[in-house]
Amino acid sequence: MRYREIVLSGPKKNALGRALMDSTRHAIEDAGGAPLLLRGEGGALSAGLDIGEVCSLDEGGLVGFLGALDDLIRALYTYPGPTVACVDGHAIAGGCVLALACDVRIAEDAPAIKIGLNETANGLVYPPRVLALVRARVPAGAVDRVVLEAGLYPPRQALALGLVDEVVSGARAAAHARATALAGHPQDAYARNKHALRGDLLVPEEEERRFVQETIPLWASAETKERLARALAR
């Protein structure tokens, strides 16, 4: 079986706005379990959420926006077929989360590339399902540092922290080779074993309700939006 390629393409280094999140999720769902290779155009997998769009939303809009992020992450994490992320450019915040949702993450050996989860540095509290993914995919010995230090790391350091699986010269060719190899596995066995290892990203309803009631107002606050606007200006 051949694999399918999903290419993130959008302004601001493939920033994850609502339209790009929805179209990417639809592409994942339409792939029907075929092996996937995820990459980005223009020097980034994704530089994270579209901060301009986040800053334009009120509390109700943020509920829908972050719900779309949840749906995308869940679709990629629970996808039954093999998924390979080619990180040959920046993978920051939401972009790093997308890479973590994939089975294999291969990064280009280029020190200028930045990979990491900088939400804490930007004053953002993680949505429960995103944090569940981070806990599931980042090694236990590194997850506190990755989340609380909120650093952006070059590929070799990202490898040491477990944010990527491989760092090579020629990441795109290596990712294509890995996707091709995984496509050779029997589909049903891969899907069943993957589900047995991972299950779903289950979050208690009370935790989700508390996020909406207590944390969404923090995302929508003037203080948070001013901080994000300063970060965007930098």
C-alpha positions in Angstrom: 0.0 0.0 0.0 1.2 3.5 -0.8 1.1 6.2 1.8 -0.6 9.6 1.5 1.0 12.9 2.1 -0.7 15.7 3.9 1.0 19.1 3.5 0.3 21.9 5.9 0.2 25.1 3.8 -0.8 28.5 5.1 0.3 32.0 6.1 2.5 32.8 9.1 4.5 29.6 8.9 1.4 27.3 8.6 -0.1 28.8 11.7 -3.0 26.7 12.9 -6.1 28.8 12.2 -9.6 27.3 12.2 -9.6 26.8 8.5 -6.3 25.0 8.4 -7.2 22.8 11.4 -10.5 21.8 9.9 -9.1 21.1 6.4 -6.2 19.0 7.9 -8.6 16.9 10.0 -10.8 16.3 6.9 -7.7 15.1 5.0 -6.9 12.7 7.8 -10.4 11.4 8.0 -10.6 11.0 4.2 -7.4 9.0 4.1 -9.3 5.9 5.4 -6.5 4.4 7.4 -3.9 4.6 4.6 -0.4 5.4 5.9 0.2 9.1 6.3 3.2 11.5 6.0 2.7 14.9 7.5 4.9 17.8 6.6 4.7 21.6 6.1 5.6 24.0 3.4 7.8 27.1 3.7 10.3 26.2 6.4 8.0 25.0 9.1 5.8 22.1 10.0 3.8 24.7 11.9 4.7 27.7 14.0 1.7 27.0 16.3 -1.8 28.4 16.7 -2.7 31.5 14.7 -2.2 34.0 17.4 -4.0 36.8 15.5 -7.1 34.6 15.2 -6.9 33.7 18.9 -6.7 37.3 19.9 -9.8 38.1 17.8 -12.0 35.6 19.6 -14.3 36.0 22.5 -14.9 33.2 25.0 -17.5 31.4 22.8 -15.3 31.7 19.8 -12.3 30.2 21.7 -14.4 27.2 22.8 -15.0 26.4 19.1 -11.5 27.2 18.1 -9.9 25.0 20.8 -12.5 22.3 20.1 -11.3 22.2 16.5 -7.7 21.8 17.8 -8.9 19.0 20.1 -10.6 17.3 17.1 -7.5 17.5 14.9 -5.2 16.2 17.6 -7.5 13.3 18.4 -8.0 12.4 14.7 -4.2 12.2 14.2 -3.4 10.5 17.5 -6.0 7.8 17.1 -5.6 7.4 13.3 -5.5 3.6 12.7 -2.7 3.6 10.1 0.9 4.6 10.3 1.7 8.3 10.7 5.1 9.9 10.1 5.9 13.6 10.8 8.6 15.2 8.7 10.0 18.1 10.8 12.2 19.9 8.3 11.3 23.3 9.7 10.0 24.8 12.9 7.5 22.8 15.0 6.4 25.2 17.8 3.6 24.9 20.3 0.6 23.5 18.3 3.0 22.5 15.6 5.0 20.4 18.0 1.8 18.9 19.3 0.9 17.8 15.8 4.3 16.1 15.5 3.9 14.4 18.9 0.5 13.0 17.7 2.3 11.1 14.9 3.8 7.6 15.4 7.2 8.6 14.1 8.9 12.1 14.1 11.9 12.6 11.9 13.7 16.0 12.1 16.2 17.7 9.8 19.7 18.1 11.3 19.6 21.9 11.2 20.4 23.8 14.4 18.3 26.8 13.2 15.1 24.7 13.5 13.2 25.3 16.7 11.0 22.6 18.3 9.1 22.8 21.5 6.1 23.7 23.6 6.2 27.3 24.7 2.6 27.7 25.9 3.6 28.2 29.5 6.0 31.1 28.5 3.1 32.7 26.7 0.8 32.4 29.7 -1.5 29.8 28.2 -3.0 26.9 30.1 -3.1 23.7 28.1 -6.4 22.3 27.0 -6.9 19.0 28.8 -6.7 16.7 25.7 -3.6 18.4 24.5 -1.9 18.0 27.8 -3.0 14.3 27.8 -1.3 13.9 24.5 1.9 15.5 25.8 1.9 13.3 28.8 1.4 10.2 26.6 4.1 11.0 24.1 6.9 12.9 26.0 9.1 10.6 28.2 8.3 10.9 31.9 11.8 12.1 32.7 11.5 15.1 30.3 7.8 16.1 30.4 8.0 18.5 33.3 11.0 20.3 31.7 9.3 20.4 28.3 6.0 21.8 29.6 7.3 24.1 32.4 10.6 25.3 31.0 8.7 26.0 27.7 11.8 26.1 25.7 12.3 26.0 21.9 15.1 23.6 21.2 17.3 22.7 18.2 16.7 19.2 16.8 19.5 17.4 18.6 18.3 18.7 22.0 14.7 18.0 21.0 15.8 14.4 20.3 17.4 14.1 23.8 14.1 15.3 25.3 12.0 12.9 23.3 10.2 15.5 21.2 11.4 13.8 18.0 12.6 10.2 17.3 15.3 10.8 14.7 17.5 13.7 13.5 19.1 13.2 10.1 20.4 15.1 7.1 17.7 14.7 4.5 14.7 14.4 6.8 12.2 14.4 3.9 13.8 11.5 2.2 14.1 9.6 5.5 10.4 10.3 6.3 9.4 9.1 2.9 11.4 5.9 3.4 9.9 5.3 6.8 6.4 5.9 5.6 7.0 3.4 2.7 8.4 0.8 5.1 5.4 1.1 7.5 3.0 0.9 4.6 4.3 -2.6 4.1 2.8 -3.8 7.3 -0.6 -5.6 7.3 -3.1 -2.8 7.9 -5.4 -4.6 10.4 -2.5 -5.8 12.6 -1.0 -2.3 12.7 -4.4 -0.7 13.6 -5.2 -3.3 16.3 -1.8 -3.1 17.9 -1.7 0.7 17.8 -5.1 0.9 19.5 -4.0 -1.6 22.1 -1.0 0.5 22.9 -2.7 3.8 23.0 -6.5 3.6 23.2 -8.0 7.1 23.0 -7.1 10.5 24.6 -9.8 10.2 27.3 -10.3 13.3 29.5 -12.9 13.3 32.4 -15.9 15.4 31.6 -15.4 17.4 34.8 -11.9 18.3 33.7 -13.2 19.5 30.3 -16.1 21.4 31.9 -13.6 23.1 34.4 -11.4 24.1 31.5 -14.3 25.8 29.7 -15.6 27.5 32.9 -12.3 28.6 34.5 -9.6 28.6 31.9 -11.2 29.8 28.7 -11.9 33.2 30.4 -8.1 33.4 31.0 -7.4 32.7 27.3 -9.9 35.5 26.4 -8.6 38.0 28.9 -7.1 41.3 27.8 -3.9 40.5 29.7 -3.4 37.2 27.8 -4.2 38.8 24.4 -1.7 41.7 25.1 1.0 39.1 26.0 0.3 37.1 22.8 0.3 40.3 20.7 3.7 41.1 22.1 5.0 37.6 21.4 3.6 37.9 17.8 5.4 41.2 17.3 8.7 39.6 18.3 
